Amino acid sequence: MKQLTIVITFLLLTLTTNAQSRVNLKANCYINGGKNAVCEVCNNRYSRPIRCSMKIKGITSYGYWFKGNQNGIVYPGSCMSGYVSANNSYRDPLVDAQAYASCRF
């Protein structure tokens, strides 16, 4: 019985120390003349690389949504960029873009 308790304790400690921490980061987006939007998320807070999955949404003047995804590893002091483009920027330009990244260590 004592050995079973030791084994269970060891397994629980192993599972909790291997758990990966997740953080959500807000991305900065810039619209380039209504044609496209560039969104970037930077790793300025952490001293180790993080793996991020970024979701990008852009809306046009007529209310149509365009979505994009970007995945990658962001090293300390560097950034990851993602893009979303309008189909016809002369008649229906992008007016806003938002993005967020879900990252883990």
N, C-alpha and C positions, 0 to 999 in steps of 0.2 A: 504494500500500500504506500509505503514511504517512497519507493522508487517511482511509482506511478505519479505521485505528487511532484516529484522532482522533474520528471519528463514533461508533464503538463506545464509546469512553471517555465521550463527551458523553452518550450514551444511558444508560449505566450510572449516571452521576452524577445525571441527571435522575430516573431511577427510584428511586434511593435517597433523594433529598431529598424526593420526593413521597410516600414511604411514610407511612401513618398509624399512629401509635402506639396500641396497645390496652392497657387496664388493666382488671383485674377488681376490683370493689369489693364488700365485704360490706355488706349492708343491715341496719338495725335493724328488728325486728318487734315489734309490740305487739298483744296479743289483747284485744279489747273484750268481756268477759263471755261468751266462747264463741260469740258471734254472728258476728263477723268479725275479721280481722286486718289491721292497717295496717302496711305495710313502707315504709321510706324510705331513700333513699341520698342523701348530701349531697356537694357539691363544696367541701370545705374545704381540700384539698391543692393545688389547681391554680389558677393565676391566669387561666385562659382557659376558655371554655365547652367542655363535653364532651357528646357525644351518647351516650346510654345506652339499653340494652335490658335491662330487669329481668325476671327470672323469679321467680315467687312460688309457694310450695307450702305448703299448710296441711293438717294431719291432724286428724281427728276422734277422739273417744274410742273409736269402733268400728273405727278403722283405715282410714277412707276418705280418699283424697287429693283435694284441690281445688287446681287450678292457675290461675294468672293471669299476664298479661304486661302490661308497661307500657313505652312507648317515649317518649323526649323528650330535649330539650336541657336540661342542668343548668348554669346559670350560676354563676360563682364566688360562694360564700357562700350558695347556695340549695340546695333539696332537691327530689327527685322522689318522689312517693308512689304506691303500688300497693295494691290491696285483694284479699282473697279472703274469701268468705263461706260459712258452713255452710248447708245446705238446711233443716235442722230443728235449731235450736240448743237446743231444750228436751230432746229425746231424745238427740241426738248432737252435742254442742258441739265447737267447735275446741279442741284442747289444745296445739297447737304450730304454729308457722309459721316458715319459713325463706325467705330471698331472697338473690339475688346479682345484681349488675349487670355486664354487659360493656360497657365504654365505650371510645370512641375520640376522639381530638382532631381 
